[in-house]
Amino acid sequence: MEYLNVTVRPATENDLPAVLEIENLTFVSPWKEKDFRYELTENPVSNFWVIELEIKSQGLKSVLGFCDYWQTFDSATICKIAVHPEMQRHDLGSAMMDEIINDCAAKQVLTLTLEVRVSNSKAIAFYKKHGFREIVIKPHYYDNGEDALYMLLEIGNYAVDFSN
Ligand SMILES: CC(C)(COP(=O)(O)OP(=O)(O)OC[C@H]1O[C@@H](n2cnc3c(N)ncnc32)[C@H](O)[C@@H]1OP(=O)(O)O)[C@@H](O)C(=O)NCCC(=O)NCCS
C-alpha cells in the first residue's frame, strides 16, 4: 500500500527550481530567481514555505506548491501562494493557508491581508472560503494596469471596522 505524506515546511535553496517552475506556470508577471533568493536569505519578515508530497514506498519527494507571507508586528500579508496547475483543487492550497493562519495566530497577528487580480476568480473564491473579506479595489495596481482586490482576514477575535 502507498504511504503518502504531505508536509508544509520552510523552503530551502534546493527547492528553488521547483518553485520557479510553478511560479512560471501560475503567474502573469512571475518573480525571478533573485526575488525568491531575497526571500530566503535576506528578507527579515518573510515566511517562505513549500508544500511537499512524499511517496514513501517509492522514496519520492516532490514540491507541489509554495507560499510566502510577510509579518510585521501584528499584521501580515500574503505575497505568494501557488499550487502546480496539475495538482490544483486537491486541498494543497488550503493546507498551506491553514498553516499560514495557524502561524499568524501563534504569533499574535491580528490582520492578514492580500491583493489579488480582480480577474482571478478562482483565487478570490479560495480566499473567501478561508474567511477573507473584500475591502476595497486598488485601481491599476498591477504592471498591466489591472485592478487589485484588497482582502482581509481577522485572526482570533479581533474585528476591524471599515465603515467610517
Ligand atoms: C489559488 C490556489 C493557490 C488554490 O489552491 P488549490 O490547492 O487549487 O485550492 P484548494 O484545492 O485548497 O481549494 C480550496 C477552495 O478554493 C476555491 N477554488 C480553488 N480552485 C478553484 C477553481 N478553479 N474555481 C473555483 N474555486 C476554486 C474553492 O472554493 C475550493 O473549495 P472547494 O474545492 O471545496 O470548492 C491555486 O488555484 C493556484 O495556485 N492558483 C494560481 C496562482 C494564484 O492565482 N495564486 C493567488 C495569487 S493572489
The ligand as a MOL file (V3000), in Angstrom:
LIG
                    3D

  0  0  0     0  0            999 V3000
M  V30 BEGIN CTAB
M  V30 COUNTS 48 50 0 0 0
M  V30 BEGIN ATOM
M  V30 1 C -5.3780 29.8210 -5.5660 0
M  V30 2 C -4.7050 28.4420 -5.4260 0
M  V30 3 C -3.4290 28.5780 -4.6080 0
M  V30 4 C -5.6800 27.4950 -4.6830 0
M  V30 5 O -5.0050 26.2690 -4.4050 0
M  V30 6 P -5.7470 24.8550 -4.5890 0
M  V30 7 O -4.9060 23.7930 -3.9940 0
M  V30 8 O -6.1320 24.6940 -6.0100 0
M  V30 9 O -7.0620 25.1060 -3.7280 0
M  V30 10 P -7.9130 24.0680 -2.8420 0
M  V30 11 O -7.9820 22.7440 -3.5310 0
M  V30 12 O -7.3890 24.0880 -1.4630 0
M  V30 13 O -9.3480 24.7660 -2.9590 0
M  V30 14 C -9.9980 25.3700 -1.8670 0
M  V30 15 C -11.1580 26.2090 -2.3850 0
M  V30 16 O -10.6940 27.2630 -3.2510 0
M  V30 17 C -11.6920 27.5200 -4.2660 0
M  V30 18 N -11.1640 27.1440 -5.5690 0
M  V30 19 C -9.9940 26.5500 -5.8150 0
M  V30 20 N -9.8440 26.3780 -7.1610 0
M  V30 21 C -10.9550 26.8620 -7.7320 0
M  V30 22 C -11.4040 26.9580 -9.0730 0
M  V30 23 N -10.6580 26.5170 -10.1070 0
M  V30 24 N -12.6150 27.5240 -9.3170 0
M  V30 25 C -13.3720 27.9790 -8.2900 0
M  V30 26 N -12.9980 27.9080 -6.9880 0
M  V30 27 C -11.8160 27.3580 -6.7280 0
M  V30 28 C -12.8840 26.6400 -3.9070 0
M  V30 29 O -13.6980 27.3590 -3.0020 0
M  V30 30 C -12.1910 25.4690 -3.2050 0
M  V30 31 O -13.0260 24.7650 -2.3470 0
M  V30 32 P -13.9060 23.5410 -2.9170 0
M  V30 33 O -12.9870 22.6560 -3.7030 0
M  V30 34 O -14.4490 22.8950 -1.6760 0
M  V30 35 O -14.9560 24.1550 -3.7840 0
M  V30 36 C -4.4250 27.8070 -6.8140 0
M  V30 37 O -5.6060 27.8680 -7.5990 0
M  V30 38 C -3.2960 28.4720 -7.5720 0
M  V30 39 O -2.1260 28.1220 -7.4310 0
M  V30 40 N -3.6200 29.4430 -8.4650 0
M  V30 41 C -2.5960 30.0930 -9.2940 0
M  V30 42 C -1.7660 31.0720 -8.5010 0
M  V30 43 C -2.6270 32.1680 -7.9090 0
M  V30 44 O -3.5080 32.7190 -8.5580 0
M  V30 45 N -2.3500 32.4870 -6.6260 0
M  V30 46 C -3.0430 33.5460 -5.9290 0
M  V30 47 C -2.4890 34.8560 -6.3340 0
M  V30 48 S -3.1940 36.1910 -5.4120 0
M  V30 END ATOM
M  V30 BEGIN BOND
M  V30 1 1 1 2
M  V30 2 1 2 3
M  V30 3 1 2 4
M  V30 4 1 2 36
M  V30 5 1 4 5
M  V30 6 1 5 6
M  V30 7 2 6 7
M  V30 8 1 6 8
M  V30 9 1 6 9
M  V30 10 1 9 10
M  V30 11 2 10 11
M  V30 12 1 10 12
M  V30 13 1 10 13
M  V30 14 1 13 14
M  V30 15 1 14 15
M  V30 16 1 15 16
M  V30 17 1 15 30
M  V30 18 1 16 17
M  V30 19 1 17 18
M  V30 20 1 17 28
M  V30 21 1 18 19
M  V30 22 1 18 27
M  V30 23 2 19 20
M  V30 24 1 20 21
M  V30 25 1 21 22
M  V30 26 2 21 27
M  V30 27 1 22 23
M  V30 28 2 22 24
M  V30 29 1 24 25
M  V30 30 2 25 26
M  V30 31 1 26 27
M  V30 32 1 28 29
M  V30 33 1 28 30
M  V30 34 1 30 31
M  V30 35 1 31 32
M  V30 36 2 32 33
M  V30 37 1 32 34
M  V30 38 1 32 35
M  V30 39 1 36 37
M  V30 40 1 36 38
M  V30 41 2 38 39
M  V30 42 1 38 40
M  V30 43 1 40 41
M  V30 44 1 41 42
M  V30 45 1 42 43
M  V30 46 2 43 44
M  V30 47 1 43 45
M  V30 48 1 45 46
M  V30 49 1 46 47
M  V30 50 1 47 48
M  V30 END BOND
M  V30 END CTAB
M  END
